[in-house]
Amino acid sequence: MRIVHLSDIHLWRYCFNPIRLLNKRAVGIASLLAGRARRFRLERLHDVVERVLRLDADHVLITGDLTTTALTAEFHDALDALAPLLRDPERVTVIPGNHDRYTCASVRGRSFERAFGAFMPREVFPWIRRLDAETSILGLDPTRAHLSATGRLPLRQLAEAKALLSENRSKRLIVACHYPIDAPDSYKHELAKKRLINAGDLADWLRTIGPHVYCCGHVHAAWAHQPEGWPEHLCLNSGAPLLRDKTGHRPPGFLEITLDGPDVSVTHHAWQDERWTTRELCQKPAFFSSIG
């Protein structure tokens, strides 16, 4: 099975309606005006979509932040731009990021669910989605409308996830959650500023469930990371496909995850020097071998 993992597309629109700026969205628009708009190149999205289509993967997983300030127009833009990838809801899974819950009004109005609810097995988290006889996705949602970019997984949701997985464990488990639990050393400081506040509670449980691939986003860098002393947790961050990377250290793109029996391999498709390149991010033979 091959899965394309995308995250943090961050489609954006300027908004100067004073009524819509009486909340955190004013901060987001100020950020766009200050330079964020130049950092996310919307004109590149067509190339990203075409690249994903050519791979003809079995499934596409998008782990949040499709929008920047959760404007209705941004959600419409995301649906339009990604339409070629969204033709079969059975082959696409989408979960929200914190920018998709940017304001209390967007949460109350269920803006994300109205746009992308068809690409989840149900609109209330947690849930499990079967991809085939051996593979499933556990969807978690710690996003919230908050002045900071931090998240918190509700304890009710964590308890329900425990019960759900105990009844529906598959051989190959993917956990989809916008927030990383941990990050490589070079990104730990960045994650700390916008962390999952109760990451420890989630990690304590995940340590008991055996090997799993944890697909996330939030920090705009591609990585394959296994925290020290936790070999059964393979954290995959796809980075931000539209990011303008001047440093050369964060090439924008997405991940191609190949599951072959118990083996896992991950390829990063990156946009560099105005062309697509690929690099092997990790090879994990027999990663799922302990699951009977």
C-alpha positions, 0 to 999 in steps of 0.5 A: 500500500502507498499513501501520500501524506500532505500537510500545512498547505496554508491557502490564504486570503486577505480579509479587510472586513472589520467585523471579521477582524474582531478576533484572532484573525486580525493577528493572522492577517497582520502576519500575512501582510508582514510577510507570511503571504510571500512564504507560502506560494499559492501558484505552486499548488497546481504542481503539487496536485499534479505530482500527487496525481502522477503517483496514483497512490492508494490513499491520500492523507492530509493532516491539517492546516489547509487554510490560514485563518479559517475563512470560508473563502479559504476553505472553498479555495482549498476544495477547488485547488485540491479537487483532482485529489478529492474525487473519491472520498474513500481514498482520501482522509483529511483532519484539521489543523489549528489554523482550520480552527482559527476562530471561535466562530469557525469552530461554532460554525463547523467550517472545517466539517462543512468543507471536509467532513466527507473525507472522514468516517465521522465528524466527531473525533476520535475515529478509526478508518480501515484502508484495507484488511491490514491497515487503519488510520486512527484520527485524533483532533487536539486543535482549538480556537486559542490565542496561541498555536498550542493544542490540547487533546481532550481527556474524553477523546483520549479515553474514547481512543483507548476504547476504540483501538482496543476493539479495532486494532489492525496489523498496521496502524497510522495515527493521524494528528496535526500536532507532533508529540516530539521532534528532532533536536533541530526543531524541538525549540520551534515545537515547544512554542506551539506544542501539544500541551498534554503530549505526555498523556498521549505519549504514555498511552501510545507507548502501550499500543505497539508499533505505529506510524504517527503522521503529523504536521504543524512544524513546517519541516519534513522528517522521519523521527523516532524519539530516543527509547521509543522505537515503536513510534515512527513520527512522519512530518510531511512539511509544508508543500508551498513553503518558500525555503530560502535556507535550503534546509526545509525543502517544501513537499510531501511524503510517499509512504510505502507499506509492504507487509511489515516493512515501512519506507518513506520518500520525500518529494521536494520542490528544489531549484524549480523542479521536483527531487526525491530522497529516501527519508527512512527505511524500516524493515519489519517495523510492524513485525511484532503485530500478529 
